[in-house]
Amino acid sequence: MSKFDAMFPGVGTPCSDEDIAKEMATLAKANRGTGKELAKNLSLATASLEFKFGVTNGLTIRNSSGEIEDGNYSSNEIADIFSNNGRVMRCLMDRVKQFDMQDAIMIPTLIDKTLDANKGKWAGPTTDMLEDVKTLTLDEVKEYASDILKFDKPNGTGRQDQHWLLKLIRNSCSSDLRDIVTLLMRLSTNFQFTSRVDLSTSS
């Protein structure tokens, strides 16, 4: 056996990409803490990204000085806003991995919507919502998030992931885009109950 053979003792039972990402997290779920420590980690995980998701010039509301709000783009060119939001998306992916929130974006396969959440409704493989969004429907994502929020154990990390990711995204949107998304959420009957969730808390 060469020294290189010895480097790969796990051949035949490889770690999944998800497990590798969890090991590389700056703050793993198990280390989020409780009380003040949890509140501090929540604040760090959901702080606004360096760049913000925004909208094109036609959807912006200028401030009193006539300037465009941070995150929005002073152009009607779709390519410009697409490029800007693509950069923000990469930052979002990094933050999700850094604070071990991947479970919120890894959407399992919906087998049968009529089944109970823990009785064969969901199965593998999973799809990364941020990288492979074209292969998912909005209804599938909403159904999965709804099941997590309703059926995860009290103070469960699954529910935490959903709340933390939502707060992170909201903090990383321009106010114009945030208002548009909030309106759409309110119009969605599947997510009416989320308006009653206090996202300033940790669980």
C-alpha positions as CSV (number, residue, x, y, z in Angstrom):
1,M,0.0,0.0,0.0
2,S,1.4,3.4,-1.0
3,K,1.2,6.5,1.2
4,F,-1.5,7.7,-1.3
5,D,-3.6,4.6,-0.8
6,A,-3.5,5.4,3.0
7,M,-4.9,8.8,2.3
8,F,-8.3,7.4,1.3
9,P,-9.4,5.0,4.0
10,G,-13.1,5.8,3.3
11,V,-13.2,4.5,-0.3
12,G,-16.5,2.7,-0.7
13,T,-18.3,4.9,1.9
14,P,-17.7,8.5,0.8
15,C,-18.9,11.5,2.7
16,S,-21.7,13.4,0.9
17,D,-21.3,17.0,-0.2
18,E,-23.7,18.0,2.5
19,D,-21.7,16.3,5.2
20,I,-18.5,17.9,3.9
21,A,-20.2,21.4,3.9
22,K,-21.3,20.8,7.5
23,E,-17.8,20.0,8.6
24,M,-16.5,23.2,7.1
25,A,-19.1,25.4,8.8
26,T,-17.8,28.1,11.1
27,L,-20.7,27.5,13.4
28,A,-22.2,24.1,13.3
29,K,-25.8,23.6,14.4
30,A,-24.7,21.8,17.6
31,N,-22.7,24.8,18.7
32,R,-25.4,27.5,18.3
33,G,-25.8,27.6,22.1
34,T,-28.8,28.9,24.1
35,G,-29.9,32.2,25.6
36,K,-27.5,35.1,25.0
37,E,-25.1,32.9,23.1
38,L,-27.8,31.8,20.7
39,A,-29.0,35.4,20.3
40,K,-25.5,36.5,19.5
41,N,-25.1,33.8,16.9
42,L,-28.5,34.6,15.4
43,S,-27.3,38.2,15.0
44,L,-24.1,37.2,13.3
45,A,-25.8,34.7,11.0
46,T,-28.5,37.0,9.8
47,A,-26.6,40.3,9.5
48,S,-27.0,41.9,6.1
49,L,-24.6,40.7,3.4
50,E,-22.0,43.0,2.1
51,F,-24.1,43.5,-1.1
52,K,-27.9,43.5,-1.3
53,F,-30.5,42.0,-3.6
54,G,-32.2,44.8,-5.5
55,V,-34.5,45.8,-8.3
56,T,-34.1,47.7,-11.5
57,N,-34.6,51.4,-11.9
58,G,-38.3,51.0,-12.9
59,L,-39.2,49.5,-9.5
60,T,-37.1,51.7,-7.2
61,I,-38.2,54.5,-4.9
62,R,-35.5,57.2,-4.6
63,N,-34.7,58.7,-1.2
64,S,-35.1,62.4,-0.4
65,S,-31.6,63.2,-1.8
66,G,-32.5,61.6,-5.1
67,E,-30.1,58.7,-4.6
68,I,-30.8,55.1,-5.4
69,E,-31.0,52.9,-2.3
70,D,-28.1,50.4,-1.8
71,G,-28.9,47.2,-3.6
72,N,-31.0,48.7,-6.3
73,Y,-29.6,49.5,-9.7
74,S,-29.8,52.8,-11.6
75,S,-30.6,51.0,-14.8
76,N,-33.5,49.3,-16.6
77,E,-31.1,46.7,-18.1
78,I,-32.0,43.2,-16.9
79,A,-28.4,42.0,-17.5
80,D,-27.1,44.6,-14.9
81,I,-29.5,43.6,-12.1
82,F,-29.0,39.9,-12.9
83,S,-25.2,40.3,-12.6
84,N,-25.6,42.2,-9.3
85,N,-28.0,39.7,-7.8
86,G,-25.8,36.9,-8.9
87,R,-23.0,38.3,-6.9
88,V,-25.3,38.6,-3.8
89,M,-26.4,35.0,-4.3
90,R,-22.8,33.8,-4.1
91,C,-22.4,35.7,-0.9
92,L,-25.6,34.2,0.4
93,M,-24.4,30.7,-0.4
94,D,-21.2,31.3,1.6
95,R,-23.1,32.6,4.6
96,V,-25.5,29.6,4.6
97,K,-22.5,27.2,4.6
98,Q,-20.7,29.3,7.2
99,F,-23.5,29.0,9.7
100,D,-24.7,25.5,8.8
101,M,-28.1,26.4,7.4
102,Q,-27.9,24.1,4.4
103,D,-30.9,22.0,5.5
104,A,-33.1,25.0,4.8
105,I,-32.0,25.0,1.1
106,M,-31.7,21.3,0.4
107,I,-35.2,20.4,-0.7
108,P,-36.1,16.6,-0.8
109,T,-38.2,15.0,-3.5
110,L,-41.9,15.4,-2.9
111,I,-43.4,11.9,-3.3
112,D,-47.0,12.4,-2.4
113,K,-48.5,15.7,-1.0
114,T,-51.4,13.9,0.5
115,L,-49.2,11.8,2.9
116,D,-48.1,12.9,6.4
117,A,-44.8,14.7,6.5
118,N,-43.2,11.7,8.3
119,K,-45.0,9.0,6.4
120,G,-43.3,8.8,3.0
121,K,-44.2,12.3,1.8
122,W,-40.6,13.2,1.3
123,A,-37.6,11.2,0.0
124,G,-34.2,11.6,-1.6
125,P,-32.4,12.8,-3.5
126,T,-32.3,16.5,-2.4
127,T,-32.0,19.5,-4.6
128,D,-30.1,22.7,-3.7
129,M,-32.6,25.5,-3.9
130,L,-29.9,28.1,-4.5
131,E,-27.9,26.3,-7.2
132,D,-30.6,24.2,-9.0
133,V,-33.7,26.4,-8.6
134,K,-34.8,25.6,-12.2
135,T,-35.5,22.0,-11.2
136,L,-37.8,23.0,-8.3
137,T,-41.3,24.4,-8.3
138,L,-42.3,27.2,-5.8
139,D,-45.0,24.9,-4.4
140,E,-42.5,22.2,-3.6
141,V,-40.3,24.7,-1.7
142,K,-43.2,26.2,0.2
143,E,-44.6,22.8,1.1
144,Y,-41.2,21.6,2.5
145,A,-40.7,24.8,4.5
146,S,-44.3,24.6,5.8
147,D,-43.8,21.1,7.0
148,I,-40.5,22.0,8.8
149,L,-42.1,25.0,10.5
150,K,-45.2,23.1,11.6
151,F,-43.7,19.7,12.5
152,D,-40.1,20.2,13.6
153,K,-39.6,19.6,17.4
154,P,-39.8,22.7,19.7
155,N,-36.6,24.8,19.3
156,G,-35.5,22.3,16.6
157,T,-32.6,23.3,14.3
158,G,-34.8,22.7,11.3
159,R,-37.2,25.5,12.3
160,Q,-34.2,27.7,13.3
161,D,-32.7,27.2,9.8
162,Q,-35.9,28.4,8.2
163,H,-36.2,31.4,10.4
164,W,-32.6,32.4,10.2
165,L,-32.4,32.1,6.4
166,L,-35.6,34.1,6.0
167,K,-34.3,36.9,8.3
168,L,-30.9,36.8,6.5
169,I,-32.5,37.2,3.1
170,R,-34.8,40.0,4.3
171,N,-31.9,41.9,5.8
172,S,-30.0,41.5,2.5
173,C,-32.7,43.0,0.3
174,S,-33.3,46.6,-0.6
175,S,-36.4,48.0,1.0
176,D,-38.1,48.1,-2.4
177,L,-37.5,44.5,-3.1
178,R,-38.4,43.5,0.5
179,D,-41.8,45.3,0.2
180,I,-42.5,43.4,-3.1
181,V,-41.7,40.1,-1.5
182,T,-43.7,40.8,1.6
183,L,-46.7,41.6,-0.5
184,L,-46.4,38.4,-2.4
185,M,-46.0,36.4,0.8
186,R,-49.1,37.9,2.3
187,L,-51.0,36.9,-0.8
188,S,-49.8,33.3,-0.4
189,T,-52.4,31.4,1.6
190,N,-49.9,28.6,2.4
191,F,-47.7,31.1,4.2
192,Q,-50.2,33.3,6.0
193,F,-49.2,31.7,9.3
194,T,-45.6,32.9,9.0
195,S,-46.7,36.5,9.5
196,R,-47.3,35.6,13.1
197,V,-43.8,34.3,13.6
198,D,-41.5,36.7,15.6
199,L,-38.3,36.5,13.6
200,S,-36.5,38.6,16.2
201,T,-36.3,35.4,18.4
202,S,-34.1,32.5,17.9
203,S,-36.6,29.7,17.7
